[in-house]
Amino acid sequence: MAEVHTSIQLVFLARLRERFGVARETLSLDSSEISVASLLAKLRSRDSVFADELAEGRAYRVAVNHTVVGGEHSVRAGDEVAIFPPVTGG
């Protein structure tokens, strides 16, 4: 079977944009879909900044196509995945 390449848009907001040094990027994956948990693991493996900011227990949220989702959610070709700190107010 031929290898399938999936392209998704990653968006980093607020402190994550500053720490990662990029606001948006296109990421190619080697399958037609990937879970949010697997995507986060892939990003954590990039370097220590990603590993630290996206560590389990850190405060951040993930939205796929503008809907906040959990780690089991599937990301598919063409999806936009935004990763951002939780919003607080006062």
Buried (B, 14 or more C-beta within 10 A) or exposed (E): EEEEEBEBBBBBBEEBBEBBEEEEEEBEBEEEBBBBBBBBBEBBEEEEEBEEBBEEEEEBEBBBEEEEBEEEBBBBBEBBBBBBBEEEEE
